[in-house]
Amino acid sequence: MQTVPLTLLFSDGAVRRIHARQGTSVVAAANEAGLHLLTDCSNGQCGTCTATLVSGDLELGSYDRAILPDADRDAGSVLTCISRIEGPCAVELPYDLSEACAEESPPVNGTVASVTRVADETLRLEIHTGAALDFEPGQYVRMRPPGADQWRSYSMANAPGCDRLVFYVRLVDGGLFSSWLTDSAQAGSVLELSEPRGSFFLRREARPRLFVAGGTGLAPFLSMLAALAADERQHTLSTTLLLGARTGRHLFALPELAALRARWPGLAVLLAVEADPVENCRAGYATDLIRSLDLDPATRIYLCGPPPMVEAGRAAAQSAGLRRSEMLCERFN
């Protein structure tokens, strides 16, 4: 089979030029060259592998257009897991070469400490790992229950450096992980955990921050906020969290947010629900609140939630004067 040059550009300035077989995906070609590009679902449904086509030709396979909107595709964004190489091309990746060179560690066992229902359709899962886990606030791990051959990804909701990890899991009828949690999991149950993954994590920058969460998209922000609250030097930077949910009954972790605000009085938290609002909660969508904020143009915005919410947040932030290139997004279905 004919090979063509594939140039991979990394955020630290490193460049790798490899010979790729035509018709293979960018991820597969990189793997054959000994590089492990970040990916998760491997079928165009999660957005973990999003990169930018700088030049050349790639043929995108089928994918979820909520994950890769047409406007982003037209601007050059691609999903490397399902983008097939048609000719010489160059792809820019949003992470350092070191992340692509590192071999993934084998999974480790975690032990369920507790499973608690905390809101409509949401469980709080606490797992004991036996040793403190180091990760960037906002990252996730993949989890696999006993006897399963598929993994599910969830973001840590606690600060790094703990041997107990907290997750918030949205219950999905018939879902692999949801079914295990509701039918089988109990204190002492063992499951497998991958090493921490993902490029959606807290950037340590001297600039204002806006966090926008939908549903269980709050989890990575709880981790980020816990890390920031522990560092008083970060308290001088304007930080706002917008949290949206379907109803007041779907809100969770409100005591945790109140505790963070007690430690960090300057932290602003605004809540919005589509129906049945609770006290101090707006009616509507969290993304609607963006336009009411007097945002500094230097604000870094983080969005995490269902794809329609993320896209609505991006549009609102852009209309408020923020650049799309300054937005970090994590989407999940």
C-alpha positions as CSV (number, residue, x, y, z in Angstrom):
1,M,0.0,0.0,0.0
2,Q,1.3,3.5,-0.9
3,T,2.6,5.7,1.9
4,V,2.4,9.4,2.2
5,P,4.1,11.9,4.6
6,L,2.1,12.8,7.7
7,T,3.4,15.7,9.8
8,L,2.3,15.9,13.4
9,L,2.8,19.3,15.1
10,F,2.6,19.4,18.9
11,S,1.9,22.3,21.2
12,D,5.4,22.4,22.7
13,G,6.8,23.0,19.2
14,A,7.9,19.4,18.6
15,V,7.3,18.0,15.1
16,R,7.2,14.4,14.0
17,R,7.1,13.5,10.3
18,I,6.1,9.9,9.6
19,H,5.2,7.8,6.6
20,A,1.6,6.8,6.8
21,R,-0.4,4.2,4.8
22,Q,-3.1,5.8,2.7
23,G,-6.6,5.0,4.0
24,T,-5.5,4.6,7.6
25,S,-6.7,7.0,10.4
26,V,-4.3,9.5,11.8
27,V,-4.4,7.8,15.2
28,A,-3.6,4.4,13.6
29,A,-0.8,5.8,11.5
30,A,0.7,7.4,14.6
31,N,0.4,4.2,16.6
32,E,2.3,2.3,13.8
33,A,5.1,4.9,14.2
34,G,5.2,4.4,18.0
35,L,3.2,7.5,18.9
36,H,0.0,7.3,21.0
37,L,-2.3,10.2,20.3
38,L,-5.0,11.0,22.8
39,T,-8.2,9.3,22.0
40,D,-11.1,7.6,23.9
41,C,-14.1,6.4,22.1
42,S,-12.3,5.8,18.8
43,N,-15.5,6.3,16.7
44,G,-16.1,10.0,16.5
45,Q,-18.4,10.2,19.5
46,C,-16.4,12.0,22.2
47,G,-14.1,14.7,20.8
48,T,-11.1,13.7,22.9
49,C,-9.0,13.4,19.7
50,T,-9.9,16.8,18.2
51,A,-7.0,18.4,16.3
52,T,-6.5,20.9,13.5
53,L,-5.8,20.1,9.8
54,V,-3.1,22.6,8.8
55,S,-2.6,21.3,5.3
56,G,-3.4,18.4,3.0
57,D,-6.3,16.0,2.7
58,L,-8.1,13.9,5.2
59,E,-11.4,12.1,4.7
60,L,-13.6,12.1,7.8
61,G,-15.6,9.0,8.5
62,S,-18.9,9.1,10.3
63,Y,-19.1,11.1,13.5
64,D,-21.4,13.0,15.8
65,R,-21.9,16.5,14.4
66,A,-22.7,17.7,17.9
67,I,-19.1,16.7,18.8
68,L,-17.6,18.4,15.7
69,P,-20.0,21.2,14.6
70,D,-19.9,22.1,10.9
71,A,-18.4,25.5,11.7
72,D,-15.5,23.9,13.5
73,R,-15.0,21.4,10.7
74,D,-15.0,24.3,8.2
75,A,-12.4,26.0,10.3
76,G,-10.1,23.0,10.1
77,S,-11.0,20.9,13.1
78,V,-10.8,17.1,12.6
79,L,-11.3,14.0,14.7
80,T,-8.1,12.0,14.3
81,C,-9.6,8.7,15.3
82,I,-11.9,8.6,12.2
83,S,-9.9,10.9,9.8
84,R,-8.4,8.8,7.0
85,I,-5.2,9.9,5.3
86,E,-5.7,10.6,1.6
87,G,-2.5,12.4,0.8
88,P,0.4,14.3,2.4
89,C,-1.0,16.3,5.3
90,A,0.0,18.2,8.5
91,V,-2.1,18.0,11.7
92,E,-1.7,20.2,14.7
93,L,-2.4,18.6,18.1
94,P,-3.3,20.6,21.3
95,Y,-0.8,18.8,23.6
96,D,2.9,18.2,24.1
97,L,4.9,15.5,22.3
98,S,5.6,13.9,25.7
99,E,1.9,12.9,26.1
100,A,2.1,11.0,22.8
101,C,5.3,9.3,23.6
102,A,4.3,8.0,27.0
103,E,3.2,4.4,27.2
104,E,-0.1,4.0,29.0
105,S,0.3,2.3,32.3
106,P,-1.7,-0.9,32.9
107,P,-5.0,-0.5,34.7
108,V,-5.1,-0.6,38.5
109,N,-7.8,-1.9,40.8
110,G,-10.1,0.4,42.8
111,T,-12.4,-0.5,45.6
112,V,-15.9,1.0,45.9
113,A,-16.1,2.9,49.2
114,S,-19.7,4.1,48.7
115,V,-22.5,4.6,46.1
116,T,-25.0,7.3,47.0
117,R,-27.9,8.8,45.1
118,V,-27.5,12.6,45.4
119,A,-30.1,13.9,42.9
120,D,-32.5,12.8,40.2
121,E,-30.5,10.6,37.8
122,T,-27.2,11.2,39.6
123,L,-25.1,8.9,41.8
124,R,-22.1,9.9,43.8
125,L,-19.4,7.2,43.6
126,E,-16.4,7.1,45.9
127,I,-13.5,4.8,45.1
128,H,-10.5,3.9,47.2
129,T,-7.3,3.5,45.2
130,G,-5.0,2.4,47.9
131,A,-2.4,5.1,46.9
132,A,-2.8,8.8,46.1
133,L,-3.5,9.5,42.5
134,D,-1.7,12.4,40.8
135,F,-3.6,14.1,38.0
136,E,-4.4,17.5,36.6
137,P,-7.7,19.0,37.9
138,G,-10.3,18.3,35.3
139,Q,-8.9,15.1,33.9
140,Y,-10.8,11.8,33.9
141,V,-10.1,8.1,34.2
142,R,-11.7,5.2,32.3
143,M,-13.4,2.6,34.5
144,R,-14.4,-1.0,33.8
145,P,-16.6,-3.1,36.1
146,P,-16.0,-6.8,36.6
147,G,-16.8,-9.0,33.6
148,A,-17.2,-6.1,31.2
149,D,-15.2,-5.7,28.0
150,Q,-16.0,-2.0,27.6
151,W,-14.7,1.1,29.5
152,R,-16.6,4.2,30.6
153,S,-15.0,7.6,31.2
154,Y,-15.7,9.8,34.2
155,S,-14.0,13.0,35.5
156,M,-12.6,13.2,39.1
157,A,-14.6,15.6,41.3
158,N,-11.9,15.9,44.0
159,A,-8.6,17.6,44.2
160,P,-5.5,15.6,43.1
161,G,-3.3,13.8,45.6
162,C,-6.0,11.7,47.3
163,D,-6.4,8.0,47.6
164,R,-10.1,8.3,47.4
165,L,-11.6,9.5,44.2
166,V,-15.1,11.0,43.9
167,F,-17.2,10.8,40.7
168,Y,-20.7,11.9,39.8
169,V,-22.4,9.4,37.4
170,R,-25.5,10.2,35.4
171,L,-27.9,7.2,35.4
172,V,-28.7,6.0,31.9
173,D,-31.4,3.4,31.4
174,G,-29.7,0.2,30.2
175,G,-26.3,1.8,30.4
176,L,-23.4,-0.5,31.1
177,F,-21.9,1.4,34.0
178,S,-25.3,2.6,35.3
179,S,-26.7,-0.9,35.4
180,W,-23.6,-2.1,37.3
181,L,-23.9,0.7,39.9
182,T,-27.6,0.2,40.5
183,D,-27.7,-3.6,40.4
184,S,-24.4,-4.9,41.6
185,A,-22.0,-2.3,43.1
186,Q,-21.6,-2.0,46.8
187,A,-18.9,-1.1,49.3
188,G,-16.0,-3.4,48.7
189,S,-16.7,-4.1,45.0
190,V,-13.6,-4.0,42.8
191,L,-13.3,-2.4,39.4
192,E,-10.4,-1.4,37.0
193,L,-9.2,2.2,36.6
194,S,-7.0,3.5,33.8
195,E,-4.4,6.2,34.4
196,P,-5.7,9.8,34.2
197,R,-6.4,11.1,30.7
198,G,-7.6,14.1,28.9
199,S,-6.5,17.6,27.8
200,F,-9.5,19.3,29.5
201,F,-7.8,20.5,32.7
202,L,-7.1,23.6,34.7
203,R,-4.6,26.0,33.1
204,R,-2.5,27.9,35.7
205,E,-2.8,31.4,34.1
206,A,-3.0,34.9,35.5
207,R,-6.3,35.6,33.9
208,P,-10.0,35.6,34.8
209,R,-11.9,32.2,34.5
210,L,-15.4,31.3,33.6
211,F,-16.6,27.7,34.2
212,V,-19.9,26.6,32.6
213,A,-21.3,23.2,33.6
214,G,-24.3,21.3,32.5
215,G,-25.5,18.4,34.7
216,T,-22.7,16.0,35.7
217,G,-20.3,18.3,33.7
218,L,-19.9,19.9,37.1
219,A,-17.5,17.1,38.2
220,P,-14.3,18.4,36.6
221,F,-15.0,21.9,37.9
222,L,-15.3,20.7,41.4
223,S,-11.8,19.3,41.1
224,M,-10.5,22.5,39.6
225,L,-12.2,24.7,42.2
226,A,-10.9,22.5,45.1
227,A,-7.4,22.9,43.8
228,L,-7.8,26.7,43.3
229,A,-9.4,27.2,46.7
230,A,-6.4,25.6,48.4
231,D,-4.1,28.2,46.8
232,E,-4.9,31.6,48.1
233,R,-2.7,33.2,45.4
234,Q,-5.5,32.2,43.0
235,H,-8.2,34.0,44.9
236,T,-7.3,37.4,43.4
237,L,-8.3,36.2,39.9
238,S,-12.0,36.6,39.0
239,T,-13.6,33.1,38.9
240,T,-17.2,32.4,38.1
241,L,-19.1,29.1,37.9
242,L,-22.4,28.8,35.9
243,L,-24.2,25.6,36.7
244,G,-27.3,24.4,34.8
245,A,-29.6,21.5,35.2
246,R,-33.0,20.3,34.0
247,T,-34.8,20.9,37.3
248,G,-33.9,21.8,40.8
249,R,-34.1,18.1,41.7
250,H,-31.2,17.5,39.3
251,L,-28.9,19.8,41.1
252,F,-26.2,18.2,43.3
253,A,-23.0,19.0,45.2
254,L,-24.6,22.3,46.5
255,P,-23.1,21.8,50.0
256,E,-19.6,21.3,48.4
257,L,-20.1,24.5,46.5
258,A,-21.1,26.3,49.6
259,A,-18.0,25.0,51.4
260,L,-15.8,26.2,48.5
261,R,-17.4,29.7,48.7
262,A,-16.8,29.8,52.5
263,R,-13.1,29.2,51.8
264,W,-13.0,31.5,48.8
265,P,-15.5,34.4,49.3
266,G,-14.6,35.9,45.9
267,L,-15.8,32.8,44.0
268,A,-19.1,33.5,42.2
269,V,-21.6,30.7,41.7
270,L,-24.8,31.1,39.6
271,L,-27.4,28.4,39.2
272,A,-30.0,28.0,36.5
273,V,-32.6,25.3,35.9
274,E,-35.1,24.7,33.1
275,A,-38.0,23.9,35.5
276,D,-38.8,23.8,39.2
277,P,-36.1,26.2,40.4
278,V,-34.9,26.1,44.0
279,E,-33.8,29.0,46.2
280,N,-31.2,31.3,44.6
281,C,-31.7,29.7,41.3
282,R,-32.5,31.3,38.0
283,A,-35.0,29.9,35.5
284,G,-33.6,29.0,32.1
285,Y,-30.2,27.8,30.9
286,A,-26.8,28.4,32.4
287,T,-25.5,29.5,29.1
288,D,-28.1,32.3,29.0
289,L,-26.3,33.9,32.0
290,I,-23.1,34.5,30.0
291,R,-24.5,37.5,28.3
292,S,-25.4,39.1,31.7
293,L,-21.7,39.0,32.8
294,D,-19.3,41.8,32.3
295,L,-16.6,39.6,31.0
296,D,-13.0,40.7,30.7
297,P,-11.9,39.9,27.1
298,A,-8.9,38.0,28.6
299,T,-11.3,35.5,30.3
300,R,-10.5,31.8,29.8
301,I,-13.8,29.9,29.4
302,Y,-14.2,26.3,30.2
303,L,-17.4,24.4,29.1
304,C,-18.4,20.9,30.1
305,G,-21.7,19.2,29.4
306,P,-23.9,17.8,26.6
307,P,-22.9,18.9,23.1
308,P,-25.8,21.3,22.6
309,M,-25.0,23.1,25.9
310,V,-21.4,23.4,25.0
311,E,-22.2,24.9,21.6
312,A,-24.7,27.3,23.1
313,G,-22.1,28.4,25.6
314,R,-19.5,28.9,22.9
315,A,-21.9,31.0,20.8
316,A,-22.8,33.1,23.9
317,A,-19.2,33.6,24.9
318,Q,-18.2,34.6,21.4
319,S,-21.1,37.1,21.2
320,A,-19.8,38.5,24.5
321,G,-16.4,39.2,22.9
322,L,-14.4,36.1,23.8
323,R,-12.5,34.2,21.1
324,R,-13.3,30.6,20.3
325,S,-9.6,29.8,20.4
326,E,-9.7,30.7,24.2
327,M,-12.4,28.2,25.0
328,L,-11.7,24.8,26.4
329,C,-14.5,22.2,25.9
330,E,-15.4,18.8,27.2
331,R,-18.5,17.2,25.7
332,F,-20.4,14.1,26.7
333,N,-23.6,12.4,25.8
